Amino acid sequence: MKKLTLFIFFLLISSSICYSQSNLQENGFLILNVGNSASMTGKGEAVSATSGDATIFWYNPAAVQISQYSNFCFCHNSYLFDNKIENASLIVKRGNKSYGLGIVYLNYGKLDKTDGVGNIIGEYHPIDIVIAGNYAMRISPYFSFGSNLKIVYEKIDTESSLGFGTDLGVIYDSFIKGLNLAFVLQNIGLSTKMDNERIEFPLSYKIGTCQELNISKQSKLSISSDLIKYENEDIKLNLGFEYAFGEAIYTRLGYKVNYDEEDFSTGLGIKINHYKFDYSFTPFQSDLGNVHRLSISYDFF
């Protein structure tokens, strides 16, 4: 089993390096890189090695296997420039396997359509839609593998593009108590052409860690990090902290390193029976504004 684990890690890393070297065109489908989960963005999206609600499979398709319950989650994202993003995600766990389904819808609102000299001649309504299916499996007591298959649709005025992509992820429950390790390769895909140009998926790969510490009988602290390499960009680092009291109140803090417009984020979660309510706040620099996200999720067996 150790040899199989090492082989899969080597295969994922090799694939990501080869793909990034051969794919030098400008990326599109940037909706795939926008955080749309209140619980995840509250801790800086440093979550590839953590458990979570159903939205966790958007960050690491294998992380579903370290989540305790099946879950449904709906998230509303009041994004920049009055854009709205809605996310509905579902994961169902069955023994050592799990299945997931999710959709993300980005509404840009109404934009003015102009002619060559800048006169307004109408309006158009750009949209992005992502539909994803998830499958994950625990193949040993310590090692899990997962994959997402995604369909992405982007429409700008009369032009549109349809893309098909995949994510691959692994997670390792290490021999150190409370420590998880992860590797994720995201957004490998191809698309149809928009205005005679093919849109490239925003390839990224990341290495994640999460350490859970028991502070007392009723509280625990998790410290997580994701080292991320986006194609044609410098390496970035996400840091996250979550303090949980009595499995009922969750406070979160995140920090992003080497991003142009983002750094600090924070969030709060409250769990009542099987329901959980989450909120996150992310300020953007350069007067872009602030982003507020709200989620409601439900645990079931």
CORNORCOR-V417189 format. One line per field, one symbol per residue. phi: phi as a letter, one per 20 degrees, with the letter a starting at -180 (. if undefined). A space follows every 50 residues. Layout:
# CORNORCOR-V417189
phi->???
This chain:
# CORNORCOR-V417189
phi->.fffgfffgffffffffffffecdffeclfgfdefccffeffdmlecfdd erffffffebfefgfdfecfbdcccdceeflmfdcdccccccdcmecbcb bbbccddemedfdcefdnffcqbbcfbcccdcdcccbedbgdcccbbddc dcccccleebbcccbbccbcbceffegnddcbccddmeacbfedlmceee ffgbbbdccbddceebfdcbcdccbceccegmcffccdccccdddmlccc dcbcbddmdfcdbebbabccdcledcdcccccedellfodddcccccceb e
